Amino acid sequence: MGGQAVERESRAATRKANEGFVKVVSVNAKVKAGGVLAKLENRCEQKDREIAVLEARVAELQIQNAEKDEELGSLEGLLEEANEDLTQERSKTKALEEQLAVLRVFQNEKKISQKEIERITEQVRSSGFKTSPSPKSSDVLWASHSIEVEIEELISRLAKTEARLALTEEKCTTLEESNRELEQQRNQHQRHTQIVLKDKAKLAAELQALRDTNSQKEADDYWSRSPLASKNVNLR
């Protein structure tokens, strides 16, 4: 009887000791899980801050991209206007060049007429006839007077042709200068447009990279908040 009592007391003491050990282990596991959870919460808060920064940067880039689009549209409008002006000026230049070609023909005719005037004048001088303002004196004097009238008409035509030629040449010179200025403006608009397009492409690439980074961080954040992730950490 005494031996059985001792054995029962020994078992009770062992069970009591084991129960105390289990309780200590349970408390330590809870403490460990609480520390891991706190770390996860801190990490999630850090990810939230990083995502907020990225979202602000994305919004800023979107604004810059919209401004670039607006600037590009304005430049394209200016370029289109410059092209229209240039087309009109080229059309005017072509018309004046055609007119100039006609006047050059007149200029050649002028040279021929001048030679004809010289020839007729020389004939009049060599004939010894005297000019007379009255066509009624005689047939010879009337013929001489007719030649003089013809010469005067030729001289008048030549003077008008020279005046038209000078005016056309002046217009052509002015249009050529205007065309050169328009070409320079057009080239400047094209260079500026190319620069804006490059900036826009760069901003678009940077914006896409930030979006990709943002998506990756959101995926990481989702996994960090997932109950499965917490269980995996607790299991570790």
trRosetta pair geometry for C-beta under 8 A, 3 or more apart (Angstrom, degrees):
i j d omega theta_ij theta_ji phi_ij phi_ji
1 4 6.0 -55 -152 34 32 109
1 5 6.6 32 153 -19 64 106
2 5 5.8 -55 -151 34 34 112
2 6 6.5 34 153 -20 66 104
3 6 5.7 -55 -151 34 34 111
3 7 6.4 33 153 -19 67 105
4 7 5.6 -54 -148 36 34 111
4 8 6.4 35 154 -20 67 103
5 8 5.8 -52 -148 34 32 110
5 9 6.4 31 154 -17 64 106
6 9 5.8 -58 -152 37 31 111
6 10 6.3 33 150 -23 65 106
7 10 5.6 -54 -149 34 33 113
7 11 6.5 32 154 -18 66 103
8 11 5.8 -53 -148 36 32 109
8 12 6.3 33 154 -19 65 107
9 12 5.7 -54 -147 37 31 113
9 13 6.3 32 154 -20 65 106
10 13 5.8 -55 -149 35 30 111
10 14 6.4 29 152 -19 64 105
11 14 5.6 -54 -148 36 33 110
11 15 6.2 31 155 -18 67 106
12 15 5.8 -54 -145 38 30 110
12 16 6.2 31 154 -20 64 108
13 16 5.7 -55 -148 37 29 113
13 17 6.3 31 153 -20 64 106
14 17 5.6 -56 -150 36 31 111
14 18 6.3 30 153 -18 66 106
15 18 5.6 -53 -146 37 31 111
15 19 6.3 34 154 -21 65 104
16 19 5.8 -51 -148 34 31 112
16 20 6.6 32 153 -17 62 105
17 20 5.8 -57 -155 36 32 113
17 21 6.5 33 150 -21 65 106
18 21 5.5 -54 -150 34 35 114
18 22 6.5 35 154 -20 67 103
19 22 5.8 -52 -148 34 33 110
19 23 6.5 34 154 -19 64 106
20 23 5.8 -55 -151 35 32 113
20 24 6.6 33 153 -20 64 104
21 24 5.8 -55 -153 33 33 112
21 25 6.5 31 152 -17 65 105
22 25 5.7 -55 -149 36 34 111
22 26 6.3 35 153 -21 66 106
23 26 5.6 -53 -147 35 32 113
23 27 6.5 32 155 -18 64 104
24 27 5.9 -55 -151 35 31 110
24 28 6.4 30 152 -18 65 106
25 28 5.7 -56 -149 37 32 111
25 29 6.5 33 153 -21 66 105
26 29 5.8 -53 -149 33 31 112
26 30 6.7 30 154 -18 63 104
27 30 5.8 -56 -152 35 33 111
27 31 6.5 33 152 -19 66 105
28 31 5.7 -54 -149 35 33 113
28 32 6.3 34 154 -19 66 106
29 32 5.7 -54 -147 38 31 112
29 33 6.3 31 154 -19 65 107
30 33 5.7 -54 -144 38 31 110
30 34 6.3 34 155 -21 64 105
31 34 5.8 -55 -151 34 29 112
31 35 6.7 30 153 -18 63 103
32 35 5.9 -55 -154 33 32 111
32 36 6.6 29 152 -16 66 105
33 36 5.7 -54 -148 38 34 110
33 37 6.2 36 153 -21 66 107
33 234 5.4 22 -112 -116 100 105
34 37 5.6 -54 -146 37 31 113
34 38 6.4 35 154 -21 64 104
35 38 5.7 -53 -150 33 32 112
35 39 6.6 32 152 -18 64 103
36 39 5.7 -54 -153 35 34 112
36 40 6.4 34 150 -19 66 104
36 230 7.6 131 123 -147 115 73
36 233 5.0 162 178 141 138 126
36 234 6.6 -178 73 -78 156 63
37 40 5.6 -53 -148 36 33 112
37 41 6.4 34 153 -20 65 104
37 230 6.9 34 -98 -137 83 115
38 41 5.7 -52 -148 35 32 111
38 42 6.4 33 153 -18 64 104
39 42 5.7 -54 -150 37 32 111
39 43 6.3 32 152 -19 65 106
40 43 5.6 -54 -147 37 32 112
40 44 6.2 35 153 -21 66 104
40 224 6.0 172 -158 177 91 93
40 225 7.9 141 164 -92 112 43
40 229 7.5 142 -130 117 135 115
40 230 6.6 -36 -52 -95 175 88
40 233 7.1 -152 -61 10 125 170
41 44 5.6 -51 -146 35 32 112
41 45 6.4 33 153 -19 64 104
42 45 5.7 -54 -149 36 31 111
42 46 6.4 33 151 -19 64 105
43 46 5.6 -53 -150 36 33 113
43 47 6.3 34 151 -19 66 104
43 224 5.7 -130 109 -159 119 147
44 47 5.6 -52 -147 36 33 112
44 48 6.4 38 151 -23 65 102
44 221 6.3 99 -134 -151 73 88
44 224 5.5 -176 -79 115 85 127
44 225 5.9 84 -111 -72 132 91
45 48 5.5 -49 -149 32 33 115
45 49 6.6 34 152 -18 64 101
46 49 5.7 -53 -152 34 33 111
46 50 6.4 32 151 -17 65 105
47 50 5.6 -54 -147 38 34 111
47 51 6.2 35 153 -20 67 105
47 217 6.0 175 -158 177 95 99
47 220 6.6 -152 -125 99 138 102
47 221 4.2 169 140 -94 147 106
47 224 6.7 158 -9 35 155 152
48 51 5.7 -54 -146 37 30 110
48 52 6.3 34 153 -22 64 104
48 221 7.2 113 -62 -135 62 142
49 52 5.6 -52 -148 33 32 113
49 53 6.5 33 152 -18 64 103
50 53 5.7 -53 -152 35 33 112
50 54 6.4 31 151 -17 66 106
50 217 6.0 -127 108 -161 120 152
51 54 5.6 -55 -146 40 33 111
51 55 6.1 36 154 -22 67 105
51 214 6.4 96 -137 -146 77 84
51 217 5.6 -171 -79 114 88 128
51 218 6.5 89 -114 -74 131 78
51 221 6.9 -26 -44 -36 137 156
52 55 5.7 -52 -145 36 30 111
52 56 6.5 32 154 -19 63 103
53 56 5.8 -55 -152 35 31 111
53 57 6.4 29 151 -18 65 106
54 57 5.5 -54 -148 38 34 112
54 58 6.2 37 152 -22 67 103
54 210 5.8 173 -162 -174 93 97
54 213 6.4 -145 -131 100 140 106
54 214 4.6 174 136 -89 140 99
54 217 6.9 147 2 37 158 148
55 58 5.5 -49 -145 34 33 113
55 59 6.4 35 153 -19 64 103
55 214 6.9 106 -67 -129 66 137
56 59 5.7 -53 -150 36 32 111
56 60 6.4 34 150 -20 64 105
57 60 5.5 -52 -148 36 33 113
57 61 6.3 32 153 -17 66 105
57 210 5.7 -136 107 -146 116 150
58 61 5.8 -55 -147 38 31 109
58 62 6.3 35 152 -23 64 105
58 207 6.6 95 -137 -148 72 81
58 210 5.3 -172 -80 119 85 130
58 211 6.5 94 -117 -74 127 75
58 214 6.6 -13 -48 -42 138 153
59 62 5.6 -52 -148 33 32 114
59 63 6.6 34 152 -19 64 102
60 63 5.8 -54 -154 33 33 111
60 64 6.5 30 150 -15 66 106
61 64 5.5 -52 -145 40 36 112
61 65 6.0 40 153 -23 67 105
61 203 5.9 170 -163 -171 94 94
61 206 6.3 -148 -128 102 141 104
61 207 4.4 177 134 -90 140 97
61 210 6.7 152 7 31 154 150
62 65 5.5 -51 -144 36 31 114
62 66 6.4 33 154 -20 63 103
62 207 6.9 107 -66 -130 64 135
63 66 5.7 -53 -150 34 31 111
63 67 6.5 31 151 -18 64 104
64 67 5.6 -53 -149 36 33 112
64 68 6.3 35 152 -20 66 104
64 203 5.7 -143 109 -139 114 144
65 68 5.6 -52 -148 36 33 112
65 69 6.4 37 150 -22 64 102
65 200 6.8 93 -140 -142 74 78
65 203 5.1 -178 -84 128 86 132
65 204 6.7 98 -120 -74 126 70
65 207 6.5 -5 -51 -47 140 152
66 69 5.5 -50 -149 33 34 114
66 70 6.4 34 152 -18 65 103
67 70 5.7 -53 -149 36 33 111
67 71 6.3 31 152 -16 66 106
68 71 5.6 -54 -144 40 32 110
68 72 6.0 36 154 -22 66 107
68 196 6.1 163 -163 -170 89 91
68 199 5.9 -153 -126 106 134 108
68 200 4.6 169 141 -89 139 91
68 203 6.4 167 -2 29 156 153
69 72 5.6 -54 -145 37 28 113
69 73 6.4 31 154 -20 63 104
69 200 7.2 102 -67 -122 62 129
70 73 5.7 -52 -149 34 31 112
70 74 6.5 31 152 -18 63 104
71 74 5.7 -54 -151 36 33 112
71 75 6.3 31 152 -17 66 106
71 196 5.8 -149 110 -134 111 137
72 75 5.7 -55 -146 38 32 110
72 76 6.2 33 154 -20 66 105
72 193 7.0 90 -141 -141 76 77
72 196 5.0 174 -87 135 85 135
72 197 6.9 97 -120 -72 126 66
72 200 6.5 2 -53 -51 142 146
73 76 5.7 -53 -145 36 31 111
73 77 6.5 34 153 -20 63 103
74 77 5.7 -54 -153 34 32 113
74 78 6.5 30 151 -16 65 104
75 78 5.6 -52 -147 38 35 111
75 79 6.1 36 153 -21 67 106
75 189 6.2 162 -170 -163 88 87
75 192 5.8 -146 -136 110 136 110
75 193 4.9 173 136 -87 133 85
75 196 6.2 164 16 13 157 156
76 79 5.5 -52 -144 37 32 113
76 80 6.3 36 154 -22 64 103
76 193 6.8 97 -73 -121 66 127
77 80 5.7 -53 -148 34 31 111
77 81 6.5 30 153 -17 64 104
78 81 5.7 -54 -149 37 33 111
78 82 6.3 34 152 -20 66 105
78 189 5.6 -153 109 -125 106 132
79 82 5.6 -52 -147 36 32 112
79 83 6.3 34 152 -21 65 104
79 186 7.0 90 -143 -141 75 70
79 189 4.4 169 -89 143 85 135
79 190 6.8 102 -124 -70 126 63
79 193 6.3 3 -52 -51 146 143
80 83 5.6 -52 -148 35 32 112
80 84 6.5 33 152 -19 64 103
81 84 5.7 -53 -149 36 33 111
81 85 6.3 33 153 -17 66 104
82 85 5.7 -53 -147 38 32 111
82 86 6.1 33 153 -21 65 107
82 182 6.4 162 -166 -165 87 86
82 185 5.5 -151 -130 114 133 109
82 186 4.8 172 141 -88 131 80
82 189 5.8 177 14 6 156 155
83 86 5.6 -54 -145 38 30 113
83 87 6.3 34 153 -22 64 103
83 186 6.8 99 -73 -122 64 121
84 87 5.7 -52 -148 33 31 112
84 88 6.5 30 153 -17 64 104
85 88 5.7 -56 -151 37 32 110
85 89 6.2 29 154 -17 67 107
85 182 5.8 -148 110 -130 110 133
86 89 5.7 -54 -144 39 31 110
86 90 6.2 33 155 -21 65 106
86 179 7.2 90 -141 -139 78 74
86 182 4.7 168 -89 144 87 133
86 183 7.1 102 -121 -71 126 60
86 186 6.1 10 -51 -57 147 141
87 90 5.7 -54 -147 36 29 111
87 91 6.4 33 152 -21 63 104
88 91 5.6 -54 -151 33 32 113
88 92 6.5 31 151 -16 65 103
89 92 5.6 -52 -149 37 35 111
89 93 6.2 38 151 -21 66 105
89 175 6.3 167 -170 -161 92 92
89 178 5.8 -145 -139 114 138 113
89 179 5.3 176 135 -86 131 82
89 182 6.0 163 26 7 156 160
90 93 5.5 -51 -145 37 33 114
90 94 6.3 37 154 -23 65 102
90 179 6.9 95 -75 -118 67 122
91 94 5.7 -51 -149 33 30 112
91 95 6.6 30 152 -17 63 104
92 95 5.7 -55 -151 36 33 110
92 96 6.3 26 154 -13 67 107
92 175 5.9 -148 108 -127 111 138
93 96 5.8 -59 -147 42 31 107
93 97 6.1 36 153 -24 66 106
93 172 7.2 91 -140 -136 76 72
93 175 4.9 174 -88 142 88 136
93 176 7.2 103 -122 -72 125 62
93 179 6.4 14 -56 -57 147 140
94 97 5.6 -52 -146 34 30 114
94 98 6.6 33 153 -19 63 101
95 98 5.7 -53 -155 33 32 111
95 99 6.5 30 148 -16 65 105
96 99 5.3 -51 -146 39 39 113
96 100 6.0 44 150 -24 67 102
96 168 6.2 168 -165 -162 93 88
96 171 5.5 -142 -134 112 144 116
96 172 5.2 -177 134 -82 130 83
96 175 6.4 150 33 15 153 156
97 100 5.4 -49 -144 35 33 115
97 101 6.5 39 151 -24 63 99
97 172 7.0 102 -76 -118 63 120
98 101 5.6 -48 -152 29 33 113
98 102 6.8 34 149 -17 62 100
99 102 5.6 -51 -154 34 37 112
99 103 6.4 32 150 -15 67 106
99 168 5.6 -145 116 -133 112 134
100 103 5.6 -55 -146 41 34 110
100 104 6.3 42 151 -26 65 100
100 165 8.0 89 -136 -140 68 69
100 168 5.3 173 -87 145 78 128
100 169 7.1 101 -120 -78 114 62
100 172 6.0 29 -64 -60 142 145
101 104 5.6 -48 -150 29 32 114
101 105 7.0 38 148 -19 60 97
102 105 5.6 -50 -161 29 37 113
102 106 6.7 37 142 -17 66 101
103 106 5.0 -45 -150 35 44 117
103 107 6.3 52 146 -27 67 96
103 161 6.9 158 -150 -168 84 84
103 164 5.9 -152 -115 115 126 104
103 165 4.6 161 168 -97 130 81
103 168 5.6 168 0 40 160 156
104 107 5.1 -43 -148 29 38 117
104 108 6.7 41 150 -18 63 96
104 165 8.0 112 -70 -125 47 114
105 108 5.7 -50 -155 33 35 110
105 109 6.5 35 146 -16 65 104
106 109 5.3 -54 -149 40 36 113
106 110 6.2 48 146 -31 66 99
106 161 4.5 -155 152 -148 127 126
106 164 7.6 12 82 76 161 125
106 165 7.1 -149 82 -63 119 111
107 110 5.2 -43 -151 25 35 119
107 111 6.9 37 150 -19 62 96
107 161 7.0 176 -76 151 54 121
107 165 6.2 85 -70 -102 108 151
108 111 5.8 -48 -156 30 37 110
108 112 6.6 34 148 -14 65 104
109 112 5.4 -54 -149 40 37 112
109 113 6.0 39 151 -22 69 106
109 161 7.8 -133 75 -130 104 166
110 113 5.5 -54 -144 38 30 111
110 114 6.2 35 154 -23 64 103
110 158 5.0 111 -136 -129 100 94
110 161 5.7 -160 -72 94 122 146
110 162 7.3 104 -125 -59 158 85
111 114 5.6 -49 -148 31 31 113
111 115 6.7 30 152 -16 62 102
112 115 5.8 -56 -156 36 33 110
112 116 6.4 32 148 -19 66 107
113 116 5.3 -54 -147 38 35 113
113 117 6.2 41 151 -24 68 101
113 154 5.0 -173 -180 -166 120 117
113 157 7.4 -105 -167 84 170 118
113 158 6.1 -159 92 -71 137 114
114 117 5.5 -48 -147 32 32 113
114 118 6.4 34 153 -18 63 102
114 158 7.1 92 -65 -113 88 153
115 118 5.6 -51 -149 36 33 112
115 119 6.3 33 151 -20 65 105
116 119 5.5 -53 -147 36 33 112
116 120 6.2 29 155 -16 67 105
116 154 7.3 -134 86 -140 112 161
117 120 5.9 -56 -144 40 29 105
117 121 5.9 30 156 -20 66 109
117 151 5.5 105 -135 -138 94 92
117 154 5.7 -165 -75 101 112 144
117 155 7.1 92 -115 -63 151 84
118 121 5.7 -55 -142 38 27 112
118 122 6.2 28 157 -20 63 107
119 122 5.8 -56 -149 36 27 110
119 123 6.5 29 151 -20 63 105
120 123 5.5 -53 -151 34 34 113
120 124 6.4 35 151 -20 67 103
120 147 5.6 -169 177 -171 119 113
120 150 7.4 -97 177 91 168 118
120 151 6.1 -158 94 -78 134 108
121 124 5.7 -53 -150 34 33 111
121 125 6.3 29 154 -16 66 106
121 151 6.7 92 -67 -119 90 148
122 125 5.7 -54 -145 39 32 110
122 126 6.0 25 159 -14 66 110
123 126 5.9 -60 -141 42 27 105
123 127 6.2 33 157 -30 63 107
123 147 7.8 -116 84 -159 112 157
124 127 5.9 -56 -150 26 27 113
124 129 6.6 -81 -161 56 71 103
124 131 7.7 25 -179 -64 129 100
124 144 6.2 110 -135 -143 104 92
124 147 5.9 -178 -76 107 120 144
124 148 7.4 94 -118 -66 160 83
127 144 7.5 -153 85 -96 143 112
129 140 6.1 -147 -118 152 132 105
129 141 6.8 -177 -174 -97 116 56
129 144 4.5 -147 121 -79 139 147
130 141 7.4 -17 77 -115 70 100
130 144 7.6 99 83 119 27 165
131 141 7.7 123 -147 -156 29 83
131 144 5.7 -142 -102 136 64 118
131 145 6.4 118 -155 -87 80 68
131 148 5.7 66 -130 -50 130 153
132 135 7.9 163 97 -73 99 30
132 137 5.1 23 94 -7 165 148
132 141 4.7 5 27 -175 126 126
132 144 7.4 79 20 80 79 118
132 145 6.1 -64 65 -67 68 117
133 145 7.4 120 -131 -124 18 126
134 137 5.5 106 92 -35 102 92
134 141 7.7 19 83 130 72 132
134 145 7.9 -118 79 -79 25 159
135 141 7.5 178 -139 112 37 90
135 142 4.6 68 -163 -119 79 93
135 145 5.4 -135 -94 78 79 153
135 146 7.7 72 -120 -53 115 82
136 142 7.6 69 -60 -76 17 112
137 141 4.1 -10 75 63 121 154
137 142 7.1 -178 51 -45 77 77
138 141 4.7 90 52 13 82 100
138 142 6.7 -143 92 -7 41 90
139 142 5.5 -56 -145 38 30 114
139 143 6.3 34 154 -22 65 103
140 143 5.7 -52 -152 32 31 111
140 144 6.6 30 150 -17 64 104
141 144 5.5 -52 -150 37 36 113
141 145 6.2 37 151 -20 67 105
142 145 5.5 -52 -145 38 32 112
142 146 6.3 38 153 -23 64 103
143 146 5.6 -51 -149 32 31 114
143 147 6.6 34 152 -20 63 101
144 147 5.7 -52 -154 32 33 112
144 148 6.6 32 149 -18 65 104
145 148 5.6 -53 -150 35 36 112
145 149 6.4 37 152 -20 67 103
146 149 5.6 -52 -148 36 33 112
146 150 6.3 35 152 -20 64 105
147 150 5.6 -54 -151 36 32 113
147 151 6.3 35 150 -22 65 104
148 151 5.5 -51 -149 34 33 113
148 152 6.4 34 152 -19 65 103
149 152 5.7 -53 -149 36 32 111
149 153 6.4 34 152 -19 64 104
150 153 5.6 -53 -150 36 32 112
150 154 6.4 34 151 -19 65 104
151 154 5.6 -54 -151 35 32 112
151 155 6.3 32 151 -19 66 104
152 155 5.6 -52 -146 36 33 112
152 156 6.3 35 153 -20 65 105
153 156 5.6 -53 -147 36 32 112
153 157 6.3 33 154 -18 65 105
154 157 5.7 -54 -148 37 31 111
154 158 6.2 33 153 -20 65 106
155 158 5.6 -54 -148 36 31 113
155 159 6.4 34 153 -22 64 104
156 159 5.7 -52 -149 33 31 111
156 160 6.5 29 154 -15 64 105
157 160 5.8 -56 -150 38 32 109
157 161 6.2 33 153 -20 66 108
158 161 5.6 -54 -146 37 31 113
158 162 6.3 34 155 -20 65 104
159 162 5.8 -52 -148 35 30 111
159 163 6.5 30 153 -18 63 105
160 163 5.7 -55 -149 36 32 111
160 164 6.3 30 154 -16 66 106
161 164 5.8 -55 -147 39 31 109
161 165 6.1 34 153 -22 65 108
162 165 5.6 -55 -146 37 30 114
162 166 6.3 30 156 -20 65 105
163 166 5.9 -53 -148 35 30 109
163 167 6.4 28 155 -17 64 107
164 167 5.8 -57 -147 38 31 110
164 168 6.2 29 156 -18 66 108
165 168 5.9 -57 -145 38 28 109
165 169 6.3 28 157 -18 64 107
166 169 5.8 -55 -147 37 29 110
166 170 6.4 31 153 -21 63 106
167 170 5.7 -55 -151 34 31 112
167 171 6.5 30 152 -18 65 105
168 171 5.6 -52 -148 36 34 111
168 172 6.3 35 153 -20 66 105
169 172 5.6 -52 -146 36 32 113
169 173 6.4 36 153 -21 64 103
170 173 5.7 -52 -150 33 31 112
170 174 6.5 30 153 -17 64 105
171 174 5.7 -56 -149 37 32 111
171 175 6.2 28 155 -16 67 108
172 175 5.8 -57 -145 40 30 109
172 176 6.2 34 155 -23 65 105
173 176 5.8 -54 -148 33 29 112
173 177 6.6 28 154 -16 63 104
174 177 5.9 -57 -154 36 31 109
174 178 6.4 30 151 -17 66 108
175 178 5.4 -53 -144 39 35 113
175 179 6.1 39 154 -23 67 104
176 179 5.6 -51 -146 34 31 113
176 180 6.6 34 153 -21 63 102
177 180 5.7 -52 -151 32 33 112
177 181 6.6 32 152 -17 64 104
178 181 5.8 -55 -151 36 34 111
178 182 6.3 31 152 -17 67 107
179 182 5.7 -55 -145 39 33 110
179 183 6.3 37 153 -23 65 104
180 183 5.6 -52 -148 33 31 114
180 184 6.6 32 152 -19 63 103
181 184 5.7 -54 -152 34 33 112
181 185 6.4 31 152 -16 66 105
182 185 5.6 -52 -146 38 35 111
182 186 6.1 38 153 -22 66 106
183 186 5.6 -53 -146 36 30 113
183 187 6.4 31 154 -19 64 105
184 187 5.8 -54 -149 36 30 110
184 188 6.4 31 152 -19 64 105
185 188 5.6 -54 -149 36 33 112
185 189 6.3 33 153 -19 66 104
186 189 5.8 -53 -148 36 31 111
186 190 6.4 32 152 -20 64 106
187 190 5.6 -53 -148 35 32 112
187 191 6.4 32 154 -18 66 103
188 191 5.8 -54 -148 36 31 109
188 192 6.3 29 155 -16 65 108
189 192 5.8 -56 -145 40 30 110
189 193 6.1 34 154 -23 65 107
190 193 5.6 -53 -146 35 30 113
190 194 6.5 32 154 -20 63 103
191 194 5.8 -54 -151 34 31 112
191 195 6.6 32 151 -19 65 104
192 195 5.7 -53 -151 34 34 112
192 196 6.4 32 152 -18 66 105
193 196 5.7 -54 -148 37 32 110
193 197 6.3 34 153 -21 66 106
194 197 5.6 -53 -147 35 32 113
194 198 6.5 33 154 -19 64 103
195 198 5.8 -55 -152 35 31 111
195 199 6.4 30 151 -17 65 106
196 199 5.6 -54 -148 38 33 112
196 200 6.2 36 152 -22 66 106
197 200 5.6 -52 -146 35 31 113
197 201 6.4 32 154 -19 64 104
198 201 5.8 -54 -148 36 31 110
198 202 6.3 32 152 -19 64 106
199 202 5.6 -55 -148 37 31 113
199 203 6.3 30 154 -17 66 106
200 203 5.8 -55 -147 38 31 109
200 204 6.2 33 154 -21 65 106
201 204 5.6 -52 -146 35 31 113
201 205 6.4 32 154 -19 64 104
202 205 5.8 -55 -150 35 30 110
202 206 6.4 26 153 -15 65 107
203 206 5.7 -55 -145 40 32 110
203 207 6.0 36 154 -22 66 107
204 207 5.6 -53 -145 37 29 113
204 208 6.4 30 155 -19 63 105
205 208 5.8 -54 -148 36 30 110
205 209 6.4 32 152 -20 64 106
206 209 5.6 -53 -148 35 32 113
206 210 6.4 31 153 -17 65 105
207 210 5.8 -55 -149 37 31 109
207 211 6.4 32 152 -20 64 105
208 211 5.5 -53 -148 36 33 113
208 212 6.4 36 153 -20 66 103
209 212 5.7 -52 -149 35 32 111
209 213 6.4 31 152 -17 64 106
210 213 5.6 -52 -145 39 34 112
210 214 6.1 38 153 -23 66 106
211 214 5.5 -52 -145 36 31 114
211 215 6.3 33 154 -21 64 103
212 215 5.8 -53 -149 34 30 111
212 216 6.5 30 153 -18 64 105
213 216 5.7 -55 -150 36 32 111
213 217 6.3 28 154 -16 66 107
214 217 5.9 -56 -146 38 30 108
214 218 6.3 32 154 -20 64 105
215 218 5.7 -54 -148 35 31 112
215 219 6.5 32 152 -20 64 103
216 219 5.7 -54 -152 34 33 112
216 220 6.5 32 150 -17 66 104
217 220 5.5 -50 -146 38 36 112
217 221 6.1 39 152 -22 66 105
218 221 5.5 -52 -144 37 32 113
218 222 6.3 37 154 -23 64 103
219 222 5.7 -50 -148 33 31 112
219 223 6.5 29 153 -16 63 104
220 223 5.8 -57 -152 38 32 110
220 224 6.3 33 151 -22 66 105
221 224 5.5 -51 -147 34 33 113
221 225 6.4 23 156 -11 65 107
222 225 6.0 -62 -148 42 29 104
222 226 6.4 49 149 -47 63 98
223 226 5.3 -36 -150 3 36 123
223 229 5.5 112 162 -65 68 138
224 229 5.9 -126 -132 115 23 166
225 229 7.4 76 57 41 18 133
226 229 4.4 97 68 -2 91 101
226 230 7.3 -159 98 -3 53 81
227 230 5.5 -52 -152 36 41 113
227 231 6.3 42 151 -20 70 103
228 231 5.6 -54 -149 37 34 111
228 232 6.3 36 152 -21 66 103
229 232 5.6 -52 -149 34 33 112
229 233 6.4 32 153 -18 65 103
230 233 5.7 -54 -149 36 32 109
230 234 6.2 31 153 -18 66 107
231 234 5.6 -54 -145 39 33 111
231 235 6.2 36 154 -24 66 103
232 235 5.6 -52 -148 32 31 112
232 236 6.6 32 151 -20 62 101
233 236 5.7 -53 -155 32 34 111
